Amino acid sequence: MSSFLITGAGLVGSWVARELHDLGHQVTLFDVAPQPEALRHWAPSDLIPVIRGDLQSIPELLSALQTAKAETILHTASFLT
Protein backbone atom coordinates (compact mmCIF):
# COMPACT_ATOMS: atom_id res chain seq x y z
CA MET A 1 0.00 0.00 0.00
CA SER A 2 1.30 3.45 -0.93
CA SER A 3 0.25 6.87 0.29
CA PHE A 4 -0.59 9.67 -2.12
CA LEU A 5 -1.21 13.40 -1.91
CA ILE A 6 -3.25 14.49 -4.90
CA THR A 7 -3.13 18.19 -5.70
CA GLY A 8 -6.40 19.39 -7.10
CA ALA A 9 -9.75 18.04 -5.96
CA GLY A 10 -11.53 18.62 -9.25
CA LEU A 11 -12.95 15.99 -11.58
CA VAL A 12 -9.64 14.31 -12.45
CA GLY A 13 -8.12 14.51 -8.98
CA SER A 14 -11.20 13.19 -7.19
CA TRP A 15 -11.68 10.36 -9.70
CA VAL A 16 -8.05 9.26 -9.38
CA ALA A 17 -8.30 9.53 -5.59
CA ARG A 18 -11.28 7.17 -5.52
CA GLU A 19 -9.63 4.68 -7.88
CA LEU A 20 -6.46 4.60 -5.76
CA HIS A 21 -8.50 4.31 -2.57
CA ASP A 22 -10.46 1.39 -4.02
CA LEU A 23 -7.14 -0.31 -4.84
CA GLY A 24 -6.18 -0.09 -1.16
CA HIS A 25 -3.93 2.96 -1.15
CA GLN A 26 -3.98 5.78 1.37
CA VAL A 27 -5.09 8.94 -0.42
CA THR A 28 -5.44 12.59 0.62
CA LEU A 29 -6.65 15.44 -1.60
CA PHE A 30 -5.10 18.93 -1.40
CA ASP A 31 -6.96 21.88 -2.88
CA VAL A 32 -7.16 25.64 -2.41
CA ALA A 33 -10.98 25.66 -2.66
CA PRO A 34 -12.42 22.15 -2.36
CA GLN A 35 -16.11 21.83 -3.12
CA PRO A 36 -17.56 19.21 -0.74
CA GLU A 37 -20.81 18.93 -2.68
CA ALA A 38 -18.88 18.17 -5.87
CA LEU A 39 -16.67 15.61 -4.11
CA ARG A 40 -19.49 13.55 -2.62
CA HIS A 41 -19.76 11.16 -5.56
CA TRP A 42 -16.10 10.36 -6.26
CA ALA A 43 -14.27 11.23 -3.07
CA PRO A 44 -16.58 11.30 -0.05
CA SER A 45 -14.90 12.84 2.99
CA ASP A 46 -15.52 9.75 5.13
CA LEU A 47 -13.23 7.79 2.76
CA ILE A 48 -10.78 10.36 1.45
CA PRO A 49 -9.58 13.30 3.56
CA VAL A 50 -9.27 16.74 1.99
CA ILE A 51 -6.74 19.31 3.14
CA ARG A 52 -7.44 22.92 2.20
CA GLY A 53 -4.27 24.68 1.09
CA ASP A 54 -2.61 26.67 -1.65
CA LEU A 55 -0.16 24.83 -3.91
CA GLN A 56 1.77 28.09 -4.31
CA SER A 57 2.57 28.08 -0.59
CA ILE A 58 5.51 25.78 0.13
CA PRO A 59 4.79 25.72 3.90
CA GLU A 60 1.18 24.67 3.26
CA LEU A 61 2.27 21.98 0.81
CA LEU A 62 4.93 20.63 3.19
CA SER A 63 2.42 20.59 6.04
CA ALA A 64 -0.05 18.64 3.88
CA LEU A 65 2.66 16.14 2.93
CA GLN A 66 3.48 15.57 6.60
CA THR A 67 -0.17 15.31 7.61
CA ALA A 68 -0.93 12.84 4.82
CA LYS A 69 2.35 10.95 5.33
CA ALA A 70 2.48 10.90 1.54
CA GLU A 71 5.15 9.01 -0.36
CA THR A 72 3.97 10.24 -3.74
CA ILE A 73 2.44 13.47 -5.09
CA LEU A 74 0.06 13.29 -8.05
CA HIS A 75 -0.33 16.77 -9.50
CA THR A 76 -3.74 17.39 -11.06
CA ALA A 77 -4.21 20.99 -9.93
CA SER A 78 -4.44 23.83 -12.40
CA PHE A 79 -5.08 27.55 -12.45
CA LEU A 80 -8.62 28.64 -13.11
CA THR A 81 -8.95 31.53 -15.51
ABEGO torsion letter per residue (X at the ends): XBBBBBBEABAAAAAAAAAAAAAGBBBBBBBABBBAAAAAAABBAAABBBBBBBAABAAAAAAAAAAAGBABBBBABBBBX
